Structures are given as C-alpha cells and as structure tokens.
Amino acid sequence: MVVMATPRVLWSVTPEQTKSPYIDLIATRLRAEGWTIDHLSLSELLQTSGQLVHVQWPEHVSRGAPGVATIAKHLRAVPLLAALKLRNHRVIITAHNRSPHGESDVVDAWFRSQLESIAAAFIVLVPGHEDELRANGVVNAGAEVVTIRHPLSLPEGEPQAGLPGDRNLIIVLGQIHPYHQIEEFLDALDAANSTRDVLVAGGVGDEQLAERLIERAKSNDRLTVRTGFADAAVLEPYLSQALAIVSLQRNTFNSGGPFFALPQHLPIIMSAGAQAQDLIETVGSDWVFPVPERVETLKVAELDTWLTRPRSVPDLDSFTLEFITTAHIRLYELLRS
C-alpha cells in the first residue's frame, strides 16, 4: 500500500506568530483541509529540497525593527536565500505591497530582488496588479502569476436600509504609521469644518505620530485615539455608532481594511487605486469611497453625502474563504507536480 505524504508548505509567517486576520484565516482553513503549514526554517531548507515556501511580505523576512532585530534578520537572510537556491525550493510570493512601507536598506532591497528573481509564482490580490508588477520588473520570466483575492467572513443577515441618523462616528483603522495618512485625513476634515466624530484605533508603528495624535485629541473633543491591536471584539462598543471604516495607504497596493469593514455591514473609505476600483466593480460604489492620493484634495461634502446613503446587500462571493483557500491549494498542487 502506498502512503501519500501529507501536503505541506512552509510559510514565512504563521498564525502562531502574528495577529494578521489574513494569515490566520487562510492558514487555519488550509490546515483544516489537510495541509501542514509550518514556519520557514533555515535548518530545514538546508536539509531538504523541493519544498514549497510561501513568503508573505518579503521585507519582514529580511529586516525587523531598527537596530539589533534588523541586523539579526540580515544575517539570517543571506544563508536563507542561498539555501532556497541551492536546494531548489519552490518559492511563492504574495504581493501585498507595491514596496515596503517602512525604510529599506541595501541588504533588504537585495534580498527582495533576489527572492523575486527565483520565485516560481506570485499571488496578487487584485486583478490588474500583475501588469504593474511585470512593468516594474518584479516578476521573473518563468513565474506563474495568479489573482487570489483577500478573504473575508461573510456577514450574517442584511445591512439596514441606510444607517441610523444618530450615527456620527468614522473609525480610522490600522497601524498608526505615517503611510496610513491619518494626519492628512484629519487635516482634510478639519479644513472642511467637519462635525464627524473620529476614532483612530490601531497598533503603534510610529511613536512620534502616536504622540502627535494623542496630543491633538486633547484639544479636539471629536477625536479619540486608542492605541494597541484592535479587533472586532475591542471595537464592538464603537461599531454600533460607526458610519464607516477608513483605511488609507500611501503608495497603495492592497489594504485589509475593506475585509474588516464589509462583514460589519460598514462601508469603506480607502485610497484610490486598483483595489478600490475592483471593489467598486464587485460590491458597488455604495460600499467604497475612493480618496485621492493627495488627501488634502478630498471633497468632504461629497464624503458626507455618501456616508448616509441607503445600502443594499453586496455580493461578496469573490471573497469567500472557501473560494480563496481552494485557489491556494490549486496553485500549491500545480507547483508540486
């Protein structure tokens, strides 16, 4: 009797190492489907060959927080890359970002370019990003490129026909970091004398920005700042008062904001770009408000009108976890064959 080996893939980050809903949703479902998801190990890469290696956010593999953490990752990245090449491992890269959000350096940039050059496949989360990656020389000639959208948990029941008139809160969600353009968004609201309440909630990625926002809230009764990881349970007291979720990004590529907002029956205010356009086409313009790259040009009056639109149920079939998991398995099995 032939015993089939359990299908297996090494991930650069696993649910045990992160609070990312994206990682947790997909990896947990893959494990339930019989796949083994283990963390990327240098020693194992050196001792085996032909492993499937799925790298999420390559810059997180080659650098960490400034100082010792980044030096340690640099020292690990060089032999890791050598092992990937020498032992013929099959690399898959998910293109979450156009470029790293934080500061890069020579080693980090070199590692990412080398990894891209040997990748067997790239996953893009939005149709159209493949063309951009190819135009920028990120995709090597022999690599497969597949579109697998970001998953979400489907909402239960139906959104209300319009939001209650007493709702006045906008939640700015995500890591408190300059690339999320939080200050620029608040400045645009202030310049238009907006009367909306705003909650800024997220882990601190930039201490100075967090301090400025906390100080700003002291003189603005309509602004609340809550630092620390914020999931649905933490935000529950605020969600019943919310009109929308805000998730902006400088140099935007993919944002997880919509996939928190939509299951909560809340529309999303997000940076204009291919992802926003794709969401407008799939779930409708009632659910997505694109903000210009120059946030100071935001038309706040138009935003206010959009916030109180009546909304019908969006079609979220393209984002179901089952659909996304099946697409990952299909790609993994293609690369194993």
Sequence and secondary structure as in RCSB ss.txt:
>XXXX:A:sequence
MVVMATPRVLWSVTPEQTKSPYIDLIATRLRAEGWTIDHLSLSELLQTSGQLVHVQWPEHVSRGAPGVATIAKHL
RAVPLLAALKLRNHRVIITAHNRSPHGESDVVDAWFRSQLESIAAAFIVLVPGHEDELRANGVVNAGAEVVTIRH
PLSLPEGEPQAGLPGDRNLIIVLGQIHPYHQIEEFLDALDAANSTRDVLVAGGVGDEQLAERLIERAKSNDRLTV
RTGFADAAVLEPYLSQALAIVSLQRNTFNSGGPFFALPQHLPIIMSAGAQAQDLIETVGSDWVFPVPERVETLKV
AELDTWLTRPRSVPDLDSFTLEFITTAHIRLYELLRS
>XXXX:A:secstr
       EEEESS GGG   HHHHHHHHHHHHTT EEEE  HHHHHH  S EEEEESHHHHH  STTHHHHHHHH
HHHHHHHHHHHTT EEEEEE  SS SS   HHHHHHHHHHHHH SEEEESSTTHHHHHHHTT S TT EEEE   
 B   SS   SS  TT  EEEEES BSGGG HHHHHHHHHHTT   EEEEEE BS HHHHHHHHHHHHT TTEEE
EES   HHHHHHHHTTEEEEEE  TT S  STHHHHGGGT  EEEESSHHHHHHHHHH TTSEEEE SSGGG  H
HHHHHHHT        GGGBHHHHHHHHHHHHHHHH 
